[in-house]
């Protein structure tokens, strides 16, 4: 081995670097264990909030000394291996910028009907998944709606910003530039808000090719606060509150109009024969606008929270709006107040707005905001203004003495104090019905500034800390058991050669985890699955080499020469087999997101590391042993262990049509069940909607729960057992198109109410001793994201198959090889889908989600791995491009590689089976797909792909070898 010194150097350096980076992970684990011990009660339960408080307290303190260097916990955390939210609990959010307000601002809030309609239509197209830039969509829509309209003049007349509008292309460019700038500003502002919030280890990044921001928040236990913090635009404005005398008579007129209309509607439905007195008894005396009001109408307006939408609709109706004074708009108070009768109501303020979007003062003059307490001891927010703002505030307060000024954030009034005197220094205070946390959050968003455009949550996942810890333990157990089984098998089947392969496998595992830590990558639950899978697949190179060595030893070749030939003859197969798997991993990494990218990254790192460890480290060990001994005592089998599948005599080519028929029959049965069950059980990743994991204190019947929830929610509901008969995963499309900031809490509360109604149990969102059930995790995916995931899945599969076809055809210099490989891959994909359909028909339902996509691409990569090894043997027998591919060649190639194919599949199946049984419910669908995929992939490589060469071969000979 000529490069022995280089390999030794690389091994030592990589090992030391891996140990260095992993040492920070061990220190991090030690500090977290201390946090758990500090927050544990007498019953052994961990208070997660206390644990997080302990970690925040340790954040800036030194916790690690290494070679004279002192590292704080913050520095240790930066260098340690990151865990995904599915392994430690927390919140994952994907937010999308809504550019409508940006475009309105560019056009100086034009009221042109076609302009507004085009904006609305363009936004709807984006929500449907159209990936065209918003500027192009808007301009194209406006051109259709107003063929004779002058869009350029509309923007040029506005004269907003530094843009020059000479053509529609300039309009598109300006819009897209504004969106890009707004996205960058939003990224900075959200980061600042989260820092002030106290969140640690946050990850914020823009998603390429979209107007989306992805945020990971480990350890978050108050998702409602985080949603408000992220979605609040924080557009602070000061408005003049209209006097009741200016609109009171108009509201009375509106009351009379509505009352008259309501009476006419009731009169039309009254039975005939009633006297006038009886009719009057059934008639309302006040309109619904006045009847629902919980304040002295019309001088003060306040309504119950559930009536706000109805009141808004009434006030915005054309007939009522015509009666009201122009220049007055309506704004709700931020928070409901408790009334003397125990009910709650939200105040409605009449705001003077002579010109749209022109308040008394904008919030961009705020230089300082902090949580404080008002004179009566209640939480408040203190504001300080810059010089320009202080001068304007002095003038405004002087003009409004004896009047009220509304302080509104995102068009919700936080307080509307009366001005008693002129305020000269720009200091002010917002005092509402706050808690301390609400006041702190309000101060944070005001201090960091307003977002340039609204952001809406299009995807969200919340993982409870207990569920994350369980997933972490299950993942570690699956890794340990899978590793142990593979090590044991290699020792038994390959004797001393197996021990050397195991040493390389342990180095491989160390390198993978160390490189992940060094790259600052995140280890997720699918990532652990990738690690377990890599363990099973990593011995493939050694199996190829050892089987070649065994063949040479069977011909009485000297051990040294046998090892040299074994490595030399295996290189091409190892390279081709791994490059195709790496290709699928690269496609998955490029098109996937979040946990799926973690899986793809580990798969790619594992392939590179496995090749290095399996080829170079084992070769280095063999060289060292052979240099010490002229005839080294190396064995690659035990006499009492038979060599598997070495004497199998099957004419695979002769029976190929039977194999084709069996495959077609299985896929046909799957297709029938697919049609009968109306497709696969799509997860929220593909279908959109919301999914909740609910833990019950006692076993629950999933079918009865589904019937009860369907009746309560009046929407599509899917319920399945999630690992135990007291844990249910509930997926619903209830209000899946509603995208308001309060929708998540509204839907969750509706689910809890429905669960209580149909189970007669008590519970809520939190774990408590007296609760019969609680929600431990939730996932939300909007229709837009679901559409994108489906599109990405189709694109990934098509790219993987096309890429493999091109590579195989070029590498083997015959299109027949590429076509046979692709047909076998399509067969594998269809067989897995058929397997899922049959399992669903039998009552074993697994969700098809983004992780399932990762499994399918892995199946493609694994299957082609086996196929390439057989093709490589066939290539060895072909003298040149024009040589015939005979039946004997194909049968011999299958027979010679059968042992390697079965052994590799067996070890992979071992690890996948461990993942299926010990990896937890979250990876059950993934591991089930892999189980089917490995079985069908092995079968197709032997019985479909290679025999297809007999049908696609250039000049198939008629020999019957």
Beta strands, then each sheet from edge to edge (+ up, - down):
strand 1: 62-66
strand 2: 69-72
strand 3: 82-83
strand 4: 90-97
strand 5: 203-207
strand 6: 212-218
strand 7: 236-241
strand 8: 301-303
strand 9: 328-332
strand 10: 337-338
strand 11: 344-352
strand 12: 361-362
strand 13: 366-373
strand 14: 379-385
strand 15: 405-409
strand 16: 412-415
strand 17: 428-430
strand 18: 455-463
strand 19: 522-523
strand 20: 689-696
strand 21: 717-721
strand 22: 727-732
strand 23: 763-764
strand 24: 773-781
sheet 1: 1+ 2-
sheet 2: 3+ 19+
sheet 3: 5+ 6- 4+ 18- 24+ 20- 22+ 21-
sheet 4: 5+ 6- 4+ 18- 24+ 23+
sheet 5: 8+ 11- 7+ 12-
sheet 6: 8+ 11- 7+ 15- 16+
sheet 7: 8+ 11- 9+
sheet 8: 8+ 11- 10+
sheet 9: 13+ 14- 17+
end
